[in-house]
Amino acid sequence: MTERESADTVVRELSDKQAIAEVLYSYCAFLDKMDLDALAALFTEDCIVDYGPEPRLHSSGAAGLRQDLARMWRWARTSHHLSNVLVTLDPDGFGARALSYVVAWHERPDGSTATMMGQYEDRLVRGADGRWQISSRRQLLTGNDAGFDVNINRFERLPRPPGA
């Protein structure tokens, strides 16, 4: 491999890692806005998402995930903060794994709050159009209601859809 080819490879890998990080951060922003229609661009049609041991915390397919995340309407507001994103690209250039941490702040309708810390383990694939999407996600809870406050990103929420 020439020096130029090596430099091109590094640039391409950094670009892919940045694109993957943007997908993961976008998930948090879309969830806080409750823009569930926008989630389809971030997840594959056949994605598997596991947020916990209960059946209601396991989603199959992008449509199922959208429907299951509608449960977040029970909160008056949420604020998800992602950090420490570590991306490992597959050698073939079409897959990747990402590990990240999330602090999720939730405000109940009565004004009380709950904070949860977790870890996302994501598997991503590059689509035919070159975009990265999450094909599977597993969340591990690492704690909740720790004694600190998290600044809230204020997003304008979309109106609650009929029947939600």
C-alpha positions as CSV (number, residue, x, y, z in Angstrom):
1,M,0.0,0.0,0.0
2,T,1.4,3.4,-0.9
3,E,1.6,6.3,1.5
4,R,-1.3,8.0,-0.4
5,E,-3.5,4.9,-0.2
6,S,-2.7,4.5,3.5
7,A,-3.7,8.2,4.1
8,D,-6.9,7.7,2.1
9,T,-7.8,4.7,4.2
10,V,-7.3,6.6,7.4
11,V,-9.5,9.5,6.2
12,R,-12.2,7.0,5.0
13,E,-12.2,5.2,8.4
14,L,-12.4,8.5,10.3
15,S,-15.2,9.6,8.1
16,D,-17.1,6.4,8.7
17,K,-16.6,6.6,12.5
18,Q,-17.9,10.2,12.5
19,A,-20.9,9.2,10.4
20,I,-21.7,6.3,12.8
21,A,-21.3,8.6,15.9
22,E,-23.7,11.1,14.2
23,V,-26.3,8.2,13.8
24,L,-26.0,7.4,17.5
25,Y,-26.3,11.1,18.6
26,S,-29.2,11.6,16.2
27,Y,-31.1,8.8,17.9
28,C,-31.0,10.7,21.2
29,A,-32.1,14.0,19.7
30,F,-35.0,12.4,17.7
31,L,-36.1,10.5,20.8
32,D,-36.1,13.6,23.0
33,K,-38.2,15.4,20.3
34,M,-40.3,12.3,20.0
35,D,-39.8,12.5,16.2
36,L,-40.5,8.8,15.9
37,D,-41.0,9.0,12.1
38,A,-37.3,10.1,11.7
39,L,-36.1,7.0,13.5
40,A,-36.6,4.9,10.4
41,A,-33.6,6.5,8.8
42,L,-31.4,5.4,11.7
43,F,-32.4,1.7,12.0
44,T,-32.6,-1.1,9.5
45,E,-36.1,-2.5,8.6
46,D,-35.2,-5.8,10.3
47,C,-33.4,-4.3,13.4
48,I,-33.5,-6.0,16.8
49,V,-33.5,-3.8,19.8
50,D,-33.2,-5.1,23.4
51,Y,-33.7,-2.6,26.2
52,G,-34.1,-5.1,29.0
53,P,-35.3,-8.5,30.0
54,E,-39.1,-7.9,29.8
55,P,-40.8,-8.7,26.5
56,R,-42.1,-5.1,26.2
57,L,-38.5,-3.9,26.1
58,H,-37.6,-6.0,23.1
59,S,-38.5,-4.6,19.6
60,S,-38.2,-6.4,16.2
61,G,-38.1,-4.3,13.1
62,A,-38.1,-0.6,12.5
63,A,-41.9,-0.4,12.7
64,G,-42.0,-2.4,15.9
65,L,-39.4,-0.1,17.4
66,R,-41.3,3.0,16.5
67,Q,-44.4,1.6,18.0
68,D,-42.6,0.5,21.2
69,L,-40.8,3.8,21.7
70,A,-44.2,5.5,21.7
71,R,-44.3,4.5,25.3
72,M,-41.9,7.4,25.9
73,W,-45.0,9.7,25.7
74,R,-45.6,8.8,29.3
75,W,-42.8,11.2,30.2
76,A,-43.4,15.0,30.0
77,R,-39.9,15.4,28.7
78,T,-36.7,13.4,28.3
79,S,-33.1,14.4,27.7
80,H,-30.6,11.7,26.5
81,H,-26.9,12.4,26.6
82,L,-24.5,10.1,24.8
83,S,-20.8,9.9,25.5
84,N,-17.7,7.9,25.1
85,V,-18.6,6.5,21.7
86,L,-16.2,3.9,20.6
87,V,-16.5,2.6,17.0
88,T,-14.8,-0.5,15.6
89,L,-15.1,-1.0,11.8
90,D,-15.3,-4.4,10.3
91,P,-12.5,-5.2,7.9
92,D,-14.9,-5.5,5.0
93,G,-16.0,-1.8,5.4
94,F,-19.7,-2.7,5.5
95,G,-20.3,-3.4,9.2
96,A,-19.3,-1.8,12.5
97,R,-19.7,-2.2,16.2
98,A,-20.2,0.8,18.5
99,L,-20.1,1.0,22.3
100,S,-21.4,4.2,24.0
101,Y,-22.8,5.4,27.3
102,V,-26.1,7.3,27.8
103,V,-27.5,9.3,30.7
104,A,-31.2,9.6,30.3
105,W,-33.2,12.1,32.3
106,H,-36.9,11.7,32.4
107,E,-39.5,14.2,33.7
108,R,-42.8,12.7,34.8
109,P,-46.1,14.6,34.2
110,D,-46.2,15.5,37.9
111,G,-42.8,17.2,37.7
112,S,-40.8,14.5,39.4
113,T,-37.7,13.1,37.6
114,A,-35.8,9.9,37.1
115,T,-32.3,9.5,35.8
116,M,-30.9,6.4,34.3
117,M,-27.4,5.5,33.1
118,G,-26.8,2.8,30.5
119,Q,-24.6,1.4,27.9
120,Y,-25.5,0.9,24.3
121,E,-24.0,-2.0,22.3
122,D,-24.8,-1.4,18.7
123,R,-24.2,-3.3,15.5
124,L,-24.3,-1.1,12.4
125,V,-24.4,-1.8,8.7
126,R,-23.7,0.3,5.7
127,G,-26.6,0.4,3.3
128,A,-26.4,0.3,-0.5
129,D,-26.7,4.1,-0.4
130,G,-23.6,4.4,1.8
131,R,-25.5,5.4,4.9
132,W,-24.9,3.7,8.2
133,Q,-27.9,2.2,10.1
134,I,-28.3,0.4,13.4
135,S,-29.1,-3.3,12.8
136,S,-29.1,-4.3,16.5
137,R,-28.9,-2.6,19.8
138,R,-28.6,-3.9,23.3
139,Q,-28.9,-1.6,26.3
140,L,-27.4,-2.5,29.6
141,L,-28.5,-0.4,32.6
142,T,-25.7,0.7,34.8
143,G,-27.6,2.7,37.4
144,N,-30.4,5.0,38.1
145,D,-31.4,8.1,40.1
146,A,-27.8,9.0,40.9
147,G,-27.5,12.1,43.0
148,F,-26.6,14.7,40.3
149,D,-28.5,16.9,37.9
150,V,-28.2,16.7,34.2
151,N,-28.6,19.8,32.1
152,I,-31.6,19.4,29.9
153,N,-31.4,19.9,26.1
154,R,-34.7,21.6,25.3
155,F,-36.2,20.3,22.1
156,E,-39.5,21.4,20.8
157,R,-41.6,18.2,20.9
158,L,-43.9,17.3,18.0
159,P,-47.6,17.1,18.9
160,R,-48.8,13.8,20.3
161,P,-50.3,11.8,17.5
162,P,-53.9,10.7,17.9
163,G,-54.2,7.5,20.0
164,A,-50.7,7.7,21.5
